[in-house]
Amino acid sequence: MKKTGLLNTELFLAIPELNIAIFAFLLNFVWEFLQVPLFEAMPQLSHWEGIKICAVAALADVAIVLVGYWSIAAITRSRRWFLAPGYIALGGFVGIGVLVAIAIERLALTTGRWLYSDAMPIIPIFDVGLSPILQWLILPLLALWFARRQIVAR
C-alpha cells in the first residue's frame, strides 16, 4: 500500500463517496458547459464568470448525487450498494436526482434565478428544460459506473 504522509492513499481512494463525488463533479462540470447555449445570458458572460457558475452548479450536482447515494445506502444498509445494484436501487437513485432537479428548475424559473433560451427544449408536463432532466437520467449512472470500476479495480 502506498502511503503519502499520514494518508493511506489506497484506503482514501476506496471510499465510495469520494469516488462518486469526483466522477459526478467531472461529468456535471462538462455537462454544465455544454448547456450554456440553452440558458439566457450565459453565452454573454465572461469566460471566468461562466467557469465559476458552472463549477458552483457542478458542486451542487455533486451534493444532489450524494444525497441520492446516501438515501439508497440507508435503504439498502450498505454504502457499497452500487457495486451490485438492483433496478429498484438504481431507479431510486436516479429518481431522487430527477425529482430534485425538477424542483430546483421550477424554483429557479419561478424566481428568475435563470431563464431558458429559445434553444432549450421544454418538457410540457413539468414545464422544465429537457437538458437538466437528461442530465439526471444519464450522469448519476455514469458516475456510479466509473466509481464502481475504480473501486473494483483495486
C-alpha positions as CSV (number, residue, x, y, z in Angstrom):
1,M,0.0,0.0,0.0
2,K,1.2,3.5,-0.8
3,K,1.4,5.9,2.0
4,T,1.6,9.7,1.5
5,G,2.4,11.3,4.8
6,L,-0.4,10.4,7.2
7,L,-2.8,9.4,4.5
8,N,-3.1,5.9,3.1
9,T,-4.0,6.8,-0.5
10,E,-5.4,3.3,-1.3
11,L,-7.8,3.4,1.5
12,F,-8.7,7.0,0.8
13,L,-9.4,6.3,-2.8
14,A,-11.5,3.2,-1.9
15,I,-14.1,5.5,-0.1
16,P,-17.3,5.1,-2.3
17,E,-18.5,8.7,-1.6
18,L,-15.2,10.2,-2.7
19,N,-15.1,8.3,-6.0
20,I,-18.8,9.1,-6.7
21,A,-18.2,12.8,-5.9
22,I,-15.1,13.1,-8.1
23,F,-16.8,11.4,-11.1
24,A,-20.0,13.3,-10.5
25,F,-18.2,16.6,-10.4
26,L,-16.2,15.9,-13.6
27,L,-19.2,14.7,-15.6
28,N,-21.5,17.5,-14.4
29,F,-18.9,20.2,-14.9
30,V,-18.6,19.3,-18.6
31,W,-22.4,19.0,-18.9
32,E,-22.9,22.5,-17.4
33,F,-20.7,23.9,-20.1
34,L,-22.4,22.0,-22.8
35,Q,-25.8,23.5,-21.7
36,V,-24.6,27.1,-21.8
37,P,-26.4,28.0,-25.1
38,L,-29.6,26.7,-23.6
39,F,-29.8,29.4,-20.9
40,E,-30.3,33.1,-21.3
41,A,-27.4,35.4,-20.6
42,M,-24.9,32.5,-20.1
43,P,-23.3,32.9,-23.6
44,Q,-22.7,36.6,-22.9
45,L,-20.8,36.1,-19.7
46,S,-17.1,36.4,-19.4
47,H,-15.1,33.2,-19.6
48,W,-14.2,33.3,-15.9
49,E,-17.8,34.1,-14.8
50,G,-19.0,31.1,-16.9
51,I,-16.4,28.9,-15.3
52,K,-17.4,30.0,-11.8
53,I,-21.1,29.5,-12.5
54,C,-20.6,26.0,-14.0
55,A,-18.3,25.0,-11.1
56,V,-20.8,26.0,-8.5
57,A,-23.6,24.2,-10.4
58,A,-21.4,21.1,-10.7
59,L,-20.7,21.2,-6.9
60,A,-24.5,21.5,-6.2
61,D,-24.9,18.5,-8.6
62,V,-22.4,16.5,-6.5
63,A,-24.4,17.3,-3.4
64,I,-27.6,16.0,-5.0
65,V,-25.8,12.9,-6.2
66,L,-24.5,12.2,-2.7
67,V,-28.0,12.7,-1.2
68,G,-29.3,10.1,-3.6
69,Y,-26.4,7.8,-2.9
70,W,-26.8,8.1,0.8
71,S,-30.6,7.7,0.6
72,I,-30.2,4.3,-1.2
73,A,-27.3,3.4,1.2
74,A,-29.7,3.9,4.1
75,I,-32.4,1.8,2.5
76,T,-30.1,-1.0,1.5
77,R,-28.0,-0.6,4.7
78,S,-24.8,-0.7,2.6
79,R,-22.5,2.1,1.3
80,R,-21.3,-0.4,-1.3
81,W,-24.8,-1.0,-2.8
82,F,-23.6,0.4,-6.2
83,L,-21.2,-2.5,-6.7
84,A,-24.1,-4.8,-7.5
85,P,-27.2,-2.6,-7.7
86,G,-30.6,-3.8,-8.5
87,Y,-33.1,-2.0,-10.7
88,I,-35.0,-0.6,-7.7
89,A,-31.9,0.9,-6.2
90,L,-30.8,2.4,-9.5
91,G,-34.3,3.7,-10.1
92,G,-34.5,5.2,-6.6
93,F,-31.1,6.8,-7.0
94,V,-31.9,8.3,-10.4
95,G,-35.5,9.2,-9.3
96,I,-34.2,11.2,-6.4
97,G,-32.0,13.3,-8.7
98,V,-34.8,13.8,-11.2
99,L,-37.2,14.9,-8.6
100,V,-34.7,17.3,-7.0
101,A,-33.8,18.6,-10.5
102,I,-37.5,19.3,-11.3
103,A,-38.0,21.1,-8.0
104,I,-34.8,23.2,-8.5
105,E,-35.6,24.1,-12.1
106,R,-39.2,25.1,-11.2
107,L,-38.0,27.2,-8.3
108,A,-35.2,28.9,-10.3
109,L,-37.5,29.6,-13.2
110,T,-40.3,31.0,-10.9
111,T,-37.9,33.3,-9.0
112,G,-36.0,34.4,-12.2
113,R,-32.7,32.9,-11.0
114,W,-32.2,31.7,-14.5
115,L,-34.1,31.6,-17.8
116,Y,-34.1,29.2,-20.7
117,S,-33.1,30.4,-24.1
118,D,-35.3,29.6,-27.1
119,A,-32.9,26.7,-27.8
120,M,-33.9,24.8,-24.7
121,P,-36.5,22.0,-25.4
122,I,-39.2,22.1,-22.7
123,I,-40.9,19.1,-21.1
124,P,-44.6,20.2,-21.1
125,I,-45.8,18.1,-18.2
126,F,-43.2,19.6,-15.8
127,D,-42.6,22.8,-17.7
128,V,-38.8,22.4,-17.3
129,G,-36.0,22.1,-19.7
130,L,-35.1,18.7,-21.2
131,S,-31.4,19.1,-20.8
132,P,-31.4,19.3,-16.9
133,I,-33.6,16.2,-16.8
134,L,-31.5,14.3,-19.2
135,Q,-28.5,15.3,-17.1
136,W,-30.1,13.5,-14.1
137,L,-31.1,10.4,-16.1
138,I,-27.6,9.9,-17.5
139,L,-24.8,11.4,-15.4
140,P,-25.5,9.8,-12.0
141,L,-25.5,6.4,-13.6
142,L,-22.2,7.2,-15.3
143,A,-20.7,8.4,-12.0
144,L,-21.7,5.2,-10.4
145,W,-20.3,3.1,-13.2
146,F,-16.9,5.0,-13.1
147,A,-16.8,4.7,-9.3
148,R,-17.6,1.0,-9.5
149,R,-14.8,0.4,-12.0
150,Q,-12.4,2.4,-9.8
151,I,-13.2,0.5,-6.6
152,V,-13.4,-3.0,-8.2
153,A,-10.1,-2.5,-10.0
154,R,-8.3,-2.1,-6.7
